[in-house]
């Protein structure tokens, strides 16, 4: 993940108008290993406290104000802005209103979410929370229409220049877990806070048979045997245009 490849100019959408918007990659990137950069480097002049950060696109309970947003309310995470995926993807919820992005590109809708820069420590905690690679996998996804918020606006030129070279990570359900039943459900484009607060059930209140609880139990077995937790990434794949 340490490679940095040049993006052809034709892949970039010109920035016009009063809002800072950018398309990081066109649908031509679908499953092509065009960009493999993991780290995006910020210059000291940007006022960043860390020199190397990961970029993450979140669409569910990690969004501002929602149940798991506390994982991104730390010194190691900075909100860059809001965006949507460049390609259509299916997003569904289960009986506990847990959102899932399915690895089935071209099906579903363009997904709205938030883009964060996080350090490696926060990235590792997110991987553990999301159960990488068993419960979720972490993939690259191209985004478009990025609107910078807060402090990011002060450094828009440098920030957008770096984001030209990287696609955000996103968490999604592994291909082997996607079923016809999942794909037959109604797809969402935005995980709405009002519905989240009305319907979401935290892990501590779910049935022990739920897949998220099974993952936790399996982790206890793994660690008792001296094996790494199931949330420890074995590998990450490049998913171009959750």
N, C-alpha and C positions, 0 to 999 in steps of 0.2 A: 504493500500500500504506500510505499514511499515514492512512487513514480509520479512525475508531473508531465502530462502530455499537452501539447498545444491544441487548442480547439480552433478549427477553421472558422474564419470570420463569418461564413454563411450560417453557422450554427447560432450566432448571437443575434438577438433582436435589438435593433437600435433603440437607445433610450431617448424618448421624446416626451414633450409635455412637462407640466409642473411636477408630476410625481416621479420618484425614482423607481422605474420598473425595469425588469430584465428577464429574459428567458434564458435559462442556463443551458438548455440543450433541446433540440427539436426531436420530434418523434423518430427521426432518422437514426437516433442513437439506440433504438430499441434493441436490447440485449447485445449491443456491440461494445467491446471493451475500449471505448474512446477515452474515458477518464478513469484513472485509478488512484488519484490523489486522496490520501486520507487526511493529511494535515493541511490546514490553511494558515499561513503565517501572517501575523499582524505586526506592523512596524511600531516601534516605541512612540513615534509621533502621534499614533492614534490613541494614546493613553491607555493601551491595554496592559493589564498586569501580567498577562501570560503571552509568551511569544508563539506558542503552537496550540491551535485549537481544532476541534472537530466540529463539523456542521451537521445538525440534526433537524429533520422535519418531523414535527409531532402533530397528530390529528385527533387524538382522543383525550384520555384522562390526564395527560401531561400538559394540556393547554392551560393557559393562565386561569387561575381561580378554581380549577377542577381538582378532583380528589388527589391525584398524584403530582400536582403542580409543584409540591414542596421539593421534589427532586431537582427542579430547575430554579428554585428560589435560593440559590447559593452563590457564593463568590466565584465559583468555578463555572458559572453559566451566565450567558448574556443573550437576551432576546434581540435578534437582528430585525425581524419583521414578520409580516404575514404574506402568504403566497398560496398557490395551488399547484397540484401536480400537472405536468404538461400532457400527460397521457391519462386516459380513463382507467380507473381501477375500481374493483368492487369493494365497498365498505359496508359491513353489516354489524348488527349487535346480537348478542345472545340473550338468554332469559334473565340475566343479571345486568343487562344493558352495558356489557363489556364490548367495546368496539373492536372489530377485527378488519384489517386490510388484507385482502386475499391476493396471493401472487397469481393473478390471472389478467395480465395487461390487455387493454383493448375492450374489456368488459366493465360495465359500471359507469362511473362518472369521474370527472376531474375533482380531486379532493382538496378541500380548503384546510389550511393548517398554519402552524407557526414555525419559524425557523430560528434555531438557537445555535450559538457557538459555545461549545463546552470543552473543558479540559479533559485529560485522559481519566482522571479520577471519577468525574461525573459520568463519563462515557461508560466506564466499568460498572458503575452503580445502575445505570440505565439498562445495560446488558443483563445484569442480575435480576432487576425488576421484571424485565420482559422475558426472562427465561431463555435467552439465546444459548444454543441453537435449537432447543427442543420445542418450547412453547411458541416462540417467534424466531424468525431469522432477521438479520440486519442486512438491508440491501441499499444500493444507490438508486436514487430516483431523481429525474430532472424536474425542475419546477419552473413556473412562469409567473409573471405579474407580481414580483416581489416588491412590497411596499415597506420601506424602512421605517422603524419607529424609534422614539426616544433618542438615546445617545448615539445610536447607529447613524442617524441623519447627519451628525457632525462630521462623520468620516466616510460619507457616502462614496466619494470617488475611489478611495483606497479599498473600501470594503467591497464595492461592486467589481473592482478590478480583480480582487482575490476570488470572489465568488464566480467569476468567469471561468475559473480553472478547477472548480470542484462541484460535484453534485452532493446534496445532503444525504446522510444516512436516513433510513426510515425502517420502522419495525413492521413486519407483516407475517401472516400465517404461512408456514412452509407449504410448498406445493403438495407434499405427500399427505397433508391434513385437509386440503381443500376437497370438498365433496360436491356432488350434484345438488345435495340439499342446501349447502351454503350458497351455491350459485343461483338457486331458485328463489332466494329471498329478495326482498325489496332492497335496493341499494341506496345508500345515503351519499351526499356530497359534503355534508358538514355535520359534525357531532355537536349538537346544540346544548349549551349550558343548562337551559331550562329543563330539557328532557333528562339530562344527566342527573341533576339534583332531584328530579322526581322519581327516576327509575333505577339509578345505579346502585348496585349492592357490593360493598367492599368484600375483599377476599375473606375477611374474618367472619362474615355472615353467610357465606355460601355453603352449599352442601359439600360434604367431603368427597363426593364422586365427581365434582366439577374438575375439568382438566387442569385448572390452575392449582387446585389443592393436590391433585395427583403429582404434579411437578414438585411441589414443596415436599411431599412425603418421599419421593424418589431422591430428592437432594439429601434428605436426612440419611438415607441408606448409603448414598454415594460417599458422603463425607465421613460416615462411620467406618467405611472401608478404606479410608485414606485416599479416595478418588476426588478429583476436582468437582465442584458443584455443577449441575447441569446448565447453569447460567453462564458458565465459562465458555467463551466463544471457541469453537474448534476451527471454524473458518468463516469468512464472510464473502459473499458473492456480489458481483457487480450487476445491479438491476437497473439498466437504463431504460428509461421511459416505457404505500403501501398506499 
